[in-house]
Amino acid sequence: MPLYRDEGVVLRTAKLGEADRIITLLTLGHGKIRAVAKGVRRTKSRFGARLEPFMRADLLVAQGRSLDVVSQAESVAAYAEPICADYEAYTAANVIVETADKLVGPEESRVAGQYRLLIGALNALAKHAHAPDHISASYVMRALALAGWAPRLHACVVCGQRCFTDGFTGAAGGGSNGRSGDVGTAEFQSAQRFTQRFTPQPVVPQPAPAFANGMYLSVPSGGLMCANDHTPEATRITAAELVQLRALTDGDWRTLDGNGLLPQTAHLVEDWAEYYLERPLRSMRLLD
Ligand SMILES: [Zn+2]
């Protein structure tokens, strides 16, 4: 059987027969793969321990006719241990791997950006770099943005009026044009963005005149709407909720750290993910 080497993160596992498992991994060079790990349930095998969810491993994989087979796995980073020791981190990690699994299709091979974002998020969880629910919510928004579903959160999607006066753009200063997704690709690809830590900075920007009578977010329309233009399905949001949603999407930890995730912001992240993934995130539902 032809062999290939790659590194990957375990997204989920399923039992196969008496002693085997099917492992679903996101790999750097081969996209999402499913491969059999033989004998991993028979004993307390070290091989099997490297193929548990959230583990990042160097793999040697044999290409089979129907299913690939993992023939070697060497641990690159044992994110699983610190994550599984902390219930909140564990819950957040489940949201992250489920999102990655649903977002990346089996035929996609150019997933390096998604892969880096995934290891950035798991690394941050393992190191307790930020609040776990912030890390998972930010991961969800950034992974969807990277896939082409970035919310437009700087101006009304209908009339184009910017939502805040004084040129407020958030601490990260992301999104100068407010049109092409509000986020820079380079930031997504940097794992460091997940592990910088900041002291809290309360931000209370003033809404611009078009938004004085309310700010709205329409998930199907892809972003912010002013009071004049909002459609019936749009949700009314406060400036604080909007600032937090922008910070999650930008990976702006200066704004996020030390401020709890607002319930409405968390719901909007869930709605955004469910709409654009075209199915609910089971692991996120458990948080309600
Ligand atoms: Zn408008």
Residues whose N, C-alpha, C, O or C-beta is under 5 A from the ligand:
A	BS01	ZN	C156 V158 C159 G160 C226 D229
